[in-house]
């Protein structure tokens, strides 16, 4: 039973986007998938154009060139800064709670 989401315009560009033409196995460049050039061109031009924005998440381009890993964005505050700020806030919070409880219990 085939899924309605597994269509040729999704599967073929996904398979081509997962190839790596620079992969070396036993001192030979591994050529996968072995397809005629016109089939690869048809997939790139016709089938991949419908969902062109999705293929940027493939590990390689549709030509088989590996992509660099995306760089993780660093935030302006590190986790160590958050812990330090929280440690400063705890005594103030304890003092405020003690004043509030003293006021509530004296009424």
Biopython code that builds the backbone (N, CA, C, O; Angstrom):
import numpy as np
from Bio.PDB.StructureBuilder import StructureBuilder

atoms = [
    (1, "UNK", "N", (0.842, -1.178, 0.000)),
    (1, "UNK", "CA", (0.000, 0.000, 0.000)),
    (1, "UNK", "C", (0.887, 1.241, 0.000)),
    (1, "UNK", "O", (1.621, 1.479, 0.959)),
    (2, "UNK", "N", (0.826, 1.998, -1.024)),
    (2, "UNK", "CA", (1.649, 3.194, -1.155)),
    (2, "UNK", "C", (0.956, 4.379, -0.505)),
    (2, "UNK", "O", (-0.268, 4.505, -0.554)),
    (3, "UNK", "N", (1.743, 5.232, 0.095)),
    (3, "UNK", "CA", (1.200, 6.421, 0.731)),
    (3, "UNK", "C", (0.914, 7.479, -0.322)),
    (3, "UNK", "O", (1.587, 7.552, -1.351)),
    (4, "UNK", "N", (-0.091, 8.294, -0.050)),
    (4, "UNK", "CA", (-0.406, 9.361, -1.004)),
    (4, "UNK", "C", (0.660, 10.454, -0.968)),
    (4, "UNK", "O", (0.717, 11.287, -1.873)),
    (5, "UNK", "N", (1.501, 10.464, 0.061)),
    (5, "UNK", "CA", (2.545, 11.471, 0.167)),
    (5, "UNK", "C", (3.836, 11.057, -0.545)),
    (5, "UNK", "O", (4.691, 11.901, -0.814)),
    (6, "UNK", "N", (3.982, 9.773, -0.848)),
    (6, "UNK", "CA", (5.190, 9.293, -1.512)),
    (6, "UNK", "C", (4.989, 9.342, -3.027)),
    (6, "UNK", "O", (4.762, 8.316, -3.669)),
    (7, "UNK", "N", (5.075, 10.512, -3.567)),
    (7, "UNK", "CA", (4.929, 10.694, -5.008)),
    (7, "UNK", "C", (6.303, 10.889, -5.623)),
    (7, "UNK", "O", (7.282, 11.132, -4.918)),
    (8, "UNK", "N", (6.368, 10.779, -6.953)),
    (8, "UNK", "CA", (7.652, 10.894, -7.639)),
    (8, "UNK", "C", (8.300, 12.259, -7.445)),
    (8, "UNK", "O", (9.525, 12.364, -7.393)),
    (9, "UNK", "N", (7.486, 13.300, -7.337)),
    (9, "UNK", "CA", (8.086, 14.620, -7.182)),
    (9, "UNK", "C", (8.613, 14.853, -5.774)),
    (9, "UNK", "O", (9.207, 15.899, -5.511)),
    (10, "UNK", "N", (8.412, 13.913, -4.867)),
    (10, "UNK", "CA", (8.992, 13.993, -3.527)),
    (10, "UNK", "C", (10.086, 12.963, -3.301)),
    (10, "UNK", "O", (11.104, 13.259, -2.676)),
    (11, "UNK", "N", (9.880, 11.763, -3.804)),
    (11, "UNK", "CA", (10.827, 10.685, -3.541)),
    (11, "UNK", "C", (12.105, 10.839, -4.360)),
    (11, "UNK", "O", (13.204, 10.709, -3.821)),
    (12, "UNK", "N", (11.974, 11.108, -5.634)),
    (12, "UNK", "CA", (13.155, 11.179, -6.503)),
    (12, "UNK", "C", (14.116, 12.301, -6.085)),
    (12, "UNK", "O", (15.317, 12.040, -6.013)),
    (13, "UNK", "N", (13.662, 13.537, -5.803)),
    (13, "UNK", "CA", (14.613, 14.552, -5.334)),
    (13, "UNK", "C", (15.200, 14.228, -3.963)),
    (13, "UNK", "O", (16.334, 14.601, -3.664)),
    (14, "UNK", "N", (14.429, 13.538, -3.137)),
    (14, "UNK", "CA", (14.967, 13.152, -1.836)),
    (14, "UNK", "C", (16.107, 12.159, -1.996)),
    (14, "UNK", "O", (17.137, 12.284, -1.333)),
    (15, "UNK", "N", (15.934, 11.178, -2.867)),
    (15, "UNK", "CA", (16.982, 10.177, -3.098)),
    (15, "UNK", "C", (18.221, 10.839, -3.698)),
    (15, "UNK", "O", (19.342, 10.539, -3.289)),
    (16, "UNK", "N", (18.027, 11.730, -4.658)),
    (16, "UNK", "CA", (19.179, 12.412, -5.256)),
    (16, "UNK", "C", (19.852, 13.361, -4.260)),
    (16, "UNK", "O", (21.060, 13.585, -4.336)),
    (17, "UNK", "N", (19.082, 13.914, -3.335)),
    (17, "UNK", "CA", (19.654, 14.805, -2.331)),
    (17, "UNK", "C", (20.406, 14.079, -1.240)),
    (17, "UNK", "O", (21.116, 14.708, -0.455)),
    (18, "UNK", "N", (20.265, 12.764, -1.176)),
    (18, "UNK", "CA", (20.983, 11.972, -0.175)),
    (18, "UNK", "C", (22.217, 11.284, -0.755)),
    (18, "UNK", "O", (22.893, 10.535, -0.050)),
    (19, "UNK", "N", (22.515, 11.527, -2.016)),
    (19, "UNK", "CA", (23.708, 10.922, -2.609)),
    (19, "UNK", "C", (24.934, 11.765, -2.276)),
    (19, "UNK", "O", (24.822, 12.956, -1.986)),
    (20, "UNK", "N", (26.074, 11.150, -2.322)),
    (20, "UNK", "CA", (27.341, 11.833, -2.082)),
    (20, "UNK", "C", (28.328, 11.364, -3.133)),
    (20, "UNK", "O", (28.884, 10.271, -3.030)),
    (21, "UNK", "N", (28.543, 12.190, -4.144)),
    (21, "UNK", "CA", (29.425, 11.770, -5.234)),
    (21, "UNK", "C", (30.896, 11.921, -4.901)),
    (21, "UNK", "O", (31.748, 11.583, -5.722)),
    (22, "UNK", "N", (31.212, 12.418, -3.719)),
    (22, "UNK", "CA", (32.615, 12.502, -3.321)),
    (22, "UNK", "C", (32.990, 11.370, -2.356)),
    (22, "UNK", "O", (34.105, 11.357, -1.834)),
    (23, "UNK", "N", (32.093, 10.437, -2.117)),
    (23, "UNK", "CA", (32.330, 9.321, -1.207)),
    (23, "UNK", "C", (33.283, 8.329, -1.849)),
    (23, "UNK", "O", (33.070, 7.904, -2.984)),
    (24, "UNK", "N", (34.331, 7.959, -1.129)),
    (24, "UNK", "CA", (35.334, 7.033, -1.644)),
    (24, "UNK", "C", (35.230, 5.722, -0.882)),
    (24, "UNK", "O", (35.294, 5.694, 0.347)),
    (25, "UNK", "N", (35.070, 4.639, -1.630)),
    (25, "UNK", "CA", (34.950, 3.307, -1.056)),
    (25, "UNK", "C", (35.929, 2.390, -1.781)),
    (25, "UNK", "O", (35.844, 2.236, -3.000)),
    (26, "UNK", "N", (36.846, 1.788, -1.055)),
    (26, "UNK", "CA", (37.885, 0.920, -1.627)),
    (26, "UNK", "C", (38.686, 1.651, -2.702)),
    (26, "UNK", "O", (38.929, 1.111, -3.781)),
    (27, "UNK", "N", (39.084, 2.859, -2.403)),
    (27, "UNK", "CA", (39.903, 3.702, -3.285)),
    (27, "UNK", "C", (39.230, 4.023, -4.610)),
    (27, "UNK", "O", (39.912, 4.355, -5.580)),
    (28, "UNK", "N", (37.922, 3.931, -4.673)),
    (28, "UNK", "CA", (37.162, 4.317, -5.860)),
    (28, "UNK", "C", (36.015, 5.215, -5.441)),
    (28, "UNK", "O", (35.442, 5.044, -4.365)),
    (29, "UNK", "N", (35.682, 6.170, -6.291)),
    (29, "UNK", "CA", (34.549, 7.039, -6.005)),
    (29, "UNK", "C", (33.271, 6.242, -6.211)),
    (29, "UNK", "O", (33.043, 5.682, -7.283)),
    (30, "UNK", "N", (32.441, 6.195, -5.178)),
    (30, "UNK", "CA", (31.184, 5.437, -5.242)),
    (30, "UNK", "C", (30.142, 6.259, -5.992)),
    (30, "UNK", "O", (29.774, 7.348, -5.549)),
    (31, "UNK", "N", (29.676, 5.759, -7.095)),
    (31, "UNK", "CA", (28.672, 6.444, -7.909)),
    (31, "UNK", "C", (27.306, 5.832, -7.635)),
    (31, "UNK", "O", (26.993, 4.741, -8.113)),
    (32, "UNK", "N", (26.505, 6.542, -6.864)),
    (32, "UNK", "CA", (25.157, 6.063, -6.579)),
    (32, "UNK", "C", (24.211, 7.234, -6.659)),
    (32, "UNK", "O", (24.572, 8.307, -6.176)),
    (33, "UNK", "N", (23.073, 7.119, -7.209)),
    (33, "UNK", "CA", (22.550, 6.020, -8.003)),
    (33, "UNK", "C", (23.071, 6.087, -9.430)),
    (33, "UNK", "O", (23.323, 7.167, -9.965)),
    (34, "UNK", "N", (23.224, 4.937, -10.026)),
    (34, "UNK", "CA", (23.680, 4.886, -11.414)),
    (34, "UNK", "C", (22.483, 5.166, -12.317)),
    (34, "UNK", "O", (21.664, 4.282, -12.564)),
    (35, "UNK", "N", (22.390, 6.369, -12.795)),
    (35, "UNK", "CA", (21.286, 6.804, -13.642)),
    (35, "UNK", "C", (21.844, 7.517, -14.861)),
    (35, "UNK", "O", (22.906, 8.135, -14.784)),
    (36, "UNK", "N", (21.154, 7.439, -15.966)),
    (36, "UNK", "CA", (21.570, 8.235, -17.126)),
    (36, "UNK", "C", (21.434, 9.718, -16.818)),
    (36, "UNK", "O", (20.631, 10.120, -15.976)),
    (37, "UNK", "N", (22.218, 10.514, -17.499)),
    (37, "UNK", "CA", (22.244, 11.947, -17.234)),
    (37, "UNK", "C", (20.878, 12.599, -17.447)),
    (37, "UNK", "O", (20.503, 13.494, -16.690)),
    (38, "UNK", "N", (20.123, 12.163, -18.475)),
    (38, "UNK", "CA", (18.846, 12.813, -18.744)),
    (38, "UNK", "C", (17.832, 12.536, -17.632)),
    (38, "UNK", "O", (16.948, 13.360, -17.397)),
    (39, "UNK", "N", (17.937, 11.408, -16.951)),
    (39, "UNK", "CA", (17.049, 11.127, -15.822)),
    (39, "UNK", "C", (17.372, 12.062, -14.661)),
    (39, "UNK", "O", (16.470, 12.623, -14.040)),
    (40, "UNK", "N", (18.643, 12.226, -14.376)),
    (40, "UNK", "CA", (19.050, 13.142, -13.309)),
    (40, "UNK", "C", (18.631, 14.577, -13.626)),
    (40, "UNK", "O", (18.184, 15.306, -12.742)),
    (41, "UNK", "N", (18.776, 14.973, -14.871)),
    (41, "UNK", "CA", (18.374, 16.307, -15.291)),
    (41, "UNK", "C", (16.861, 16.478, -15.178)),
    (41, "UNK", "O", (16.395, 17.530, -14.741)),
    (42, "UNK", "N", (16.093, 15.468, -15.562)),
    (42, "UNK", "CA", (14.638, 15.526, -15.464)),
    (42, "UNK", "C", (14.194, 15.681, -14.011)),
    (42, "UNK", "O", (13.293, 16.465, -13.713)),
    (43, "UNK", "N", (14.820, 14.942, -13.121)),
    (43, "UNK", "CA", (14.458, 15.033, -11.703)),
    (43, "UNK", "C", (14.790, 16.413, -11.166)),
    (43, "UNK", "O", (13.983, 17.009, -10.452)),
    (44, "UNK", "N", (15.983, 16.938, -11.503)),
    (44, "UNK", "CA", (16.386, 18.249, -11.009)),
    (44, "UNK", "C", (15.504, 19.371, -11.532)),
    (44, "UNK", "O", (15.115, 20.261, -10.776)),
    (45, "UNK", "N", (15.186, 19.334, -12.820)),
    (45, "UNK", "CA", (14.468, 20.445, -13.430)),
    (45, "UNK", "C", (12.964, 20.338, -13.226)),
    (45, "UNK", "O", (12.322, 21.333, -12.889)),
    (46, "UNK", "N", (12.386, 19.162, -13.419)),
    (46, "UNK", "CA", (10.937, 19.028, -13.418)),
    (46, "UNK", "C", (10.395, 18.628, -12.043)),
    (46, "UNK", "O", (9.534, 19.317, -11.494)),
    (47, "UNK", "N", (10.884, 17.537, -11.492)),
    (47, "UNK", "CA", (10.295, 17.014, -10.265)),
    (47, "UNK", "C", (10.670, 17.814, -9.017)),
    (47, "UNK", "O", (9.833, 18.005, -8.135)),
    (48, "UNK", "N", (11.885, 18.272, -8.933)),
    (48, "UNK", "CA", (12.331, 18.980, -7.734)),
    (48, "UNK", "C", (11.817, 20.404, -7.660)),
    (48, "UNK", "O", (11.852, 21.010, -6.588)),
    (49, "UNK", "N", (11.343, 20.954, -8.758)),
    (49, "UNK", "CA", (10.922, 22.361, -8.740)),
    (49, "UNK", "C", (9.635, 22.575, -7.956)),
    (49, "UNK", "O", (9.402, 23.674, -7.454)),
    (50, "UNK", "N", (8.804, 21.560, -7.841)),
    (50, "UNK", "CA", (7.529, 21.726, -7.147)),
    (50, "UNK", "C", (7.715, 21.996, -5.646)),
    (50, "UNK", "O", (7.018, 22.832, -5.072)),
    (51, "UNK", "N", (8.635, 21.303, -5.032)),
    (51, "UNK", "CA", (8.902, 21.481, -3.604)),
    (51, "UNK", "C", (10.347, 21.949, -3.412)),
    (51, "UNK", "O", (11.087, 21.376, -2.613)),
    (52, "UNK", "N", (10.736, 22.971, -4.132)),
    (52, "UNK", "CA", (12.138, 23.397, -4.157)),
    (52, "UNK", "C", (12.657, 23.816, -2.781)),
    (52, "UNK", "O", (13.836, 23.615, -2.492)),
    (53, "UNK", "N", (11.831, 24.377, -1.948)),
    (53, "UNK", "CA", (12.285, 24.813, -0.631)),
    (53, "UNK", "C", (12.614, 23.683, 0.318)),
    (53, "UNK", "O", (13.366, 23.876, 1.274)),
    (54, "UNK", "N", (12.071, 22.517, 0.074)),
    (54, "UNK", "CA", (12.315, 21.387, 0.973)),
    (54, "UNK", "C", (13.696, 20.772, 0.805)),
    (54, "UNK", "O", (14.250, 20.226, 1.759)),
    (55, "UNK", "N", (14.244, 20.852, -0.365)),
    (55, "UNK", "CA", (15.483, 20.111, -0.648)),
    (55, "UNK", "C", (16.699, 20.761, -0.024)),
    (55, "UNK", "O", (17.791, 20.197, -0.088)),
    (56, "UNK", "N", (16.545, 21.937, 0.581)),
    (56, "UNK", "CA", (17.688, 22.547, 1.266)),
    (56, "UNK", "C", (18.043, 21.782, 2.538)),
    (56, "UNK", "O", (19.118, 21.984, 3.104)),
    (57, "UNK", "N", (17.138, 20.898, 2.995)),
    (57, "UNK", "CA", (17.408, 20.101, 4.186)),
    (57, "UNK", "C", (18.104, 18.779, 3.860)),
    (57, "UNK", "O", (18.467, 18.039, 4.774)),
    (58, "UNK", "N", (18.294, 18.474, 2.599)),
    (58, "UNK", "CA", (19.009, 17.259, 2.214)),
    (58, "UNK", "C", (20.481, 17.384, 2.590)),
    (58, "UNK", "O", (21.009, 18.495, 2.632)),
    (59, "UNK", "N", (21.154, 16.270, 2.863)),
    (59, "UNK", "CA", (22.567, 16.341, 3.216)),
    (59, "UNK", "C", (23.471, 16.725, 2.045)),
    (59, "UNK", "O", (24.596, 17.178, 2.254)),
    (60, "UNK", "N", (22.989, 16.549, 0.823)),
    (60, "UNK", "CA", (23.757, 16.927, -0.364)),
    (60, "UNK", "C", (22.848, 17.698, -1.309)),
    (60, "UNK", "O", (21.625, 17.681, -1.165)),
    (61, "UNK", "N", (23.450, 18.369, -2.269)),
    (61, "UNK", "CA", (22.642, 19.022, -3.288)),
    (61, "UNK", "C", (22.122, 17.959, -4.252)),
    (61, "UNK", "O", (22.516, 16.796, -4.160)),
    (62, "UNK", "N", (21.254, 18.342, -5.164)),
    (62, "UNK", "CA", (20.715, 17.371, -6.116)),
    (62, "UNK", "C", (21.786, 16.914, -7.116)),
    (62, "UNK", "O", (21.584, 15.943, -7.844)),
    (63, "UNK", "N", (22.902, 17.606, -7.146)),
    (63, "UNK", "CA", (24.027, 17.197, -8.003)),
    (63, "UNK", "C", (24.993, 16.264, -7.284)),
    (63, "UNK", "O", (25.935, 15.760, -7.896)),
    (64, "UNK", "N", (24.773, 16.028, -5.990)),
    (64, "UNK", "CA", (25.620, 15.106, -5.233)),
    (64, "UNK", "C", (26.759, 15.775, -4.496)),
    (64, "UNK", "O", (27.656, 15.086, -4.010)),
    (65, "UNK", "N", (26.755, 17.095, -4.396)),
    (65, "UNK", "CA", (27.806, 17.815, -3.681)),
    (65, "UNK", "C", (27.385, 17.937, -2.214)),
    (65, "UNK", "O", (26.336, 18.515, -1.930)),
    (66, "UNK", "N", (28.177, 17.408, -1.279)),
    (66, "UNK", "CA", (27.797, 17.480, 0.136)),
    (66, "UNK", "C", (27.710, 18.922, 0.619)),
    (66, "UNK", "O", (28.508, 19.773, 0.228)),
    (67, "UNK", "N", (26.730, 19.179, 1.471)),
    (67, "UNK", "CA", (26.554, 20.513, 2.050)),
    (67, "UNK", "C", (27.255, 20.572, 3.389)),
    (67, "UNK", "O", (27.459, 19.552, 4.046)),
    (68, "UNK", "N", (27.622, 21.786, 3.788)),
    (68, "UNK", "CA", (28.208, 21.969, 5.108)),
    (68, "UNK", "C", (27.096, 21.912, 6.146)),
    (68, "UNK", "O", (25.946, 22.251, 5.865)),
    (69, "UNK", "N", (27.451, 21.485, 7.329)),
    (69, "UNK", "CA", (26.477, 21.446, 8.405)),
    (69, "UNK", "C", (26.111, 22.871, 8.806)),
    (69, "UNK", "O", (26.973, 23.749, 8.814)),
    (70, "UNK", "N", (24.850, 23.111, 9.137)),
    (70, "UNK", "CA", (24.476, 24.458, 9.562)),
    (70, "UNK", "C", (25.119, 24.779, 10.902)),
    (70, "UNK", "O", (25.231, 23.920, 11.777)),
    (71, "UNK", "N", (25.533, 26.016, 11.046)),
    (71, "UNK", "CA", (26.161, 26.445, 12.290)),
    (71, "UNK", "C", (25.096, 26.754, 13.323)),
    (71, "UNK", "O", (24.066, 27.353, 13.014)),
    (72, "UNK", "N", (25.353, 26.343, 14.542)),
    (72, "UNK", "CA", (24.404, 26.611, 15.608)),
    (72, "UNK", "C", (24.540, 28.060, 16.032)),
    (72, "UNK", "O", (25.646, 28.548, 16.262)),
    (73, "UNK", "N", (23.408, 28.745, 16.134)),
    (73, "UNK", "CA", (23.431, 30.141, 16.553)),
    (73, "UNK", "C", (23.697, 30.200, 18.043)),
    (73, "UNK", "O", (23.092, 29.464, 18.822)),
    (74, "UNK", "N", (24.600, 31.075, 18.433)),
    (74, "UNK", "CA", (24.898, 31.233, 19.844)),
    (74, "UNK", "C", (24.042, 32.355, 20.405)),
    (74, "UNK", "O", (23.876, 33.400, 19.776)),
    (75, "UNK", "N", (23.514, 32.133, 21.565)),
    (75, "UNK", "CA", (22.691, 33.160, 22.187)),
    (75, "UNK", "C", (23.585, 34.155, 22.912)),
    (75, "UNK", "O", (24.756, 33.878, 23.171)),
    (76, "UNK", "N", (23.029, 35.302, 23.232)),
    (76, "UNK", "CA", (23.816, 36.338, 23.891)),
    (76, "UNK", "C", (24.090, 35.982, 25.350)),
    (76, "UNK", "O", (25.095, 36.425, 25.907)),
    (77, "UNK", "N", (23.217, 35.189, 25.983)),
    (77, "UNK", "CA", (23.440, 34.774, 27.360)),
    (77, "UNK", "C", (23.675, 33.268, 27.382)),
    (77, "UNK", "O", (22.915, 32.493, 26.800)),
    (78, "UNK", "N", (24.711, 32.887, 28.045)),
    (78, "UNK", "CA", (25.006, 31.461, 28.152)),
    (78, "UNK", "C", (24.271, 30.882, 29.354)),
    (78, "UNK", "O", (23.719, 31.626, 30.164)),
    (79, "UNK", "N", (24.263, 29.581, 29.468)),
    (79, "UNK", "CA", (23.582, 28.929, 30.587)),
    (79, "UNK", "C", (24.267, 29.255, 31.904)),
    (79, "UNK", "O", (23.614, 29.299, 32.947)),
    (80, "UNK", "N", (25.566, 29.484, 31.871)),
    (80, "UNK", "CA", (26.291, 29.834, 33.092)),
    (80, "UNK", "C", (25.835, 31.195, 33.599)),
    (80, "UNK", "O", (25.717, 31.394, 34.808)),
    (81, "UNK", "N", (25.576, 32.143, 32.685)),
    (81, "UNK", "CA", (25.078, 33.457, 33.088)),
    (81, "UNK", "C", (23.700, 33.349, 33.719)),
    (81, "UNK", "O", (23.404, 34.048, 34.688)),
    (82, "UNK", "N", (22.858, 32.481, 33.178)),
    (82, "UNK", "CA", (21.510, 32.304, 33.726)),
    (82, "UNK", "C", (21.588, 31.749, 35.142)),
    (82, "UNK", "O", (20.855, 32.203, 36.021)),
    (83, "UNK", "N", (22.459, 30.780, 35.376)),
    (83, "UNK", "CA", (22.613, 30.198, 36.715)),
    (83, "UNK", "C", (23.139, 31.242, 37.682)),
    (83, "UNK", "O", (22.669, 31.321, 38.817)),
    (84, "UNK", "N", (24.103, 32.043, 37.256)),
    (84, "UNK", "CA", (24.657, 33.082, 38.113)),
    (84, "UNK", "C", (23.593, 34.114, 38.466)),
    (84, "UNK", "O", (23.490, 34.532, 39.620)),
    (85, "UNK", "N", (22.802, 34.527, 37.478)),
    (85, "UNK", "CA", (21.740, 35.490, 37.743)),
    (85, "UNK", "C", (20.690, 34.911, 38.682)),
    (85, "UNK", "O", (20.172, 35.621, 39.545)),
    (86, "UNK", "N", (20.375, 33.645, 38.527)),
    (86, "UNK", "CA", (19.379, 33.006, 39.392)),
    (86, "UNK", "C", (19.893, 32.926, 40.829)),
    (86, "UNK", "O", (19.117, 33.105, 41.767)),
    (87, "UNK", "N", (21.179, 32.662, 41.015)),
    (87, "UNK", "CA", (21.746, 32.590, 42.360)),
    (87, "UNK", "C", (21.687, 33.954, 43.048)),
    (87, "UNK", "O", (21.552, 34.024, 44.269)),
    (88, "UNK", "N", (21.786, 35.022, 42.285)),
    (88, "UNK", "CA", (21.658, 36.360, 42.863)),
    (88, "UNK", "C", (20.214, 36.660, 43.237)),
    (88, "UNK", "O", (19.963, 37.411, 44.179)),
    (89, "UNK", "N", (19.280, 36.093, 42.524)),
    (89, "UNK", "CA", (17.873, 36.398, 42.720)),
    (89, "UNK", "C", (17.267, 35.640, 43.898)),
    (89, "UNK", "O", (16.310, 36.127, 44.500)),
    (90, "UNK", "N", (17.788, 34.471, 44.247)),
    (90, "UNK", "CA", (17.213, 33.624, 45.293)),
    (90, "UNK", "C", (17.211, 34.300, 46.661)),
    (90, "UNK", "O", (16.175, 34.260, 47.324)),
    (91, "UNK", "N", (18.293, 34.917, 47.130)),
    (91, "UNK", "CA", (18.229, 35.572, 48.442)),
    (91, "UNK", "C", (17.227, 36.728, 48.475)),
    (91, "UNK", "O", (16.548, 36.936, 49.481)),
    (92, "UNK", "N", (17.137, 37.463, 47.396)),
    (92, "UNK", "CA", (16.169, 38.563, 47.346)),
    (92, "UNK", "C", (14.751, 38.008, 47.399)),
    (92, "UNK", "O", (13.893, 38.568, 48.082)),
    (93, "UNK", "N", (14.497, 36.914, 46.686)),
    (93, "UNK", "CA", (13.187, 36.282, 46.696)),
    (93, "UNK", "C", (12.849, 35.756, 48.091)),
    (93, "UNK", "O", (11.711, 35.896, 48.538)),
    (94, "UNK", "N", (13.804, 35.160, 48.776)),
    (94, "UNK", "CA", (13.581, 34.653, 50.139)),
    (94, "UNK", "C", (13.272, 35.804, 51.090)),
    (94, "UNK", "O", (12.407, 35.670, 51.955)),
    (95, "UNK", "N", (13.957, 36.921, 50.945)),
    (95, "UNK", "CA", (13.698, 38.088, 51.787)),
    (95, "UNK", "C", (12.293, 38.641, 51.547)),
    (95, "UNK", "O", (11.592, 38.986, 52.498)),
    (96, "UNK", "N", (11.884, 38.725, 50.290)),
    (96, "UNK", "CA", (10.544, 39.218, 49.973)),
    (96, "UNK", "C", (9.461, 38.287, 50.508)),
    (96, "UNK", "O", (8.437, 38.755, 51.005)),
    (97, "UNK", "N", (9.672, 36.989, 50.415)),
    (97, "UNK", "CA", (8.692, 36.029, 50.928)),
    (97, "UNK", "C", (8.595, 36.124, 52.455)),
    (97, "UNK", "O", (7.500, 36.037, 53.010)),
    (98, "UNK", "N", (9.714, 36.298, 53.125)),
    (98, "UNK", "CA", (9.675, 36.417, 54.590)),
    (98, "UNK", "C", (8.964, 37.696, 55.013)),
    (98, "UNK", "O", (8.203, 37.671, 55.980)),
    (99, "UNK", "N", (9.185, 38.815, 54.322)),
    (99, "UNK", "CA", (8.465, 40.057, 54.638)),
    (99, "UNK", "C", (6.977, 39.910, 54.376)),
    (99, "UNK", "O", (6.157, 40.378, 55.165)),
    (100, "UNK", "N", (6.623, 39.263, 53.270)),
    (100, "UNK", "CA", (5.214, 39.076, 52.937)),
    (100, "UNK", "C", (4.531, 38.169, 53.955)),
    (100, "UNK", "O", (3.402, 38.441, 54.363)),
    (101, "UNK", "N", (5.193, 37.109, 54.364)),
    (101, "UNK", "CA", (4.601, 36.209, 55.360)),
    (101, "UNK", "C", (4.482, 36.896, 56.712)),
    (101, "UNK", "O", (3.510, 36.665, 57.432)),
    (102, "UNK", "N", (5.458, 37.746, 57.076)),
    (102, "UNK", "CA", (5.384, 38.473, 58.348)),
    (102, "UNK", "C", (4.198, 39.431, 58.338)),
    (102, "UNK", "O", (3.490, 39.560, 59.337)),
    (103, "UNK", "N", (3.987, 40.090, 57.227)),
    (103, "UNK", "CA", (2.865, 41.032, 57.130)),
    (103, "UNK", "C", (1.540, 40.280, 57.178)),
    (103, "UNK", "O", (0.611, 40.722, 57.854)),
    (104, "UNK", "N", (1.434, 39.158, 56.477)),
    (104, "UNK", "CA", (0.177, 38.406, 56.443)),
    (104, "UNK", "C", (-0.154, 37.780, 57.795)),
    (104, "UNK", "O", (-1.329, 37.725, 58.157)),
    (105, "UNK", "N", (0.832, 37.306, 58.556)),
    (105, "UNK", "CA", (0.556, 36.644, 59.825)),
    (105, "UNK", "C", (0.309, 37.622, 60.954)),
    (105, "UNK", "O", (-0.223, 37.237, 61.995)),
    (106, "UNK", "N", (0.688, 38.897, 60.770)),
    (106, "UNK", "CA", (0.431, 39.895, 61.831)),
    (106, "UNK", "C", (-0.946, 40.503, 61.696)),
    (106, "UNK", "O", (-1.409, 41.174, 62.618)),
    (107, "UNK", "N", (-1.606, 40.296, 60.593)),
    (107, "UNK", "CA", (-2.941, 40.878, 60.399)),
    (107, "UNK", "C", (-3.980, 40.039, 61.071)),
    (107, "UNK", "O", (-5.166, 40.366, 61.020)),
]
sb = StructureBuilder()
sb.init_structure("model")
sb.init_model(0)
sb.init_chain("A")
sb.init_seg("    ")
for serial, (resi, resn, name, xyz) in enumerate(atoms, 1):
    if name == "N":
        sb.init_residue(resn, " ", resi, " ")
    sb.init_atom(name, np.array(xyz, "f"), 0.0, 1.0, " ", f" {name:<3s}", serial, name[0])
structure = sb.get_structure()
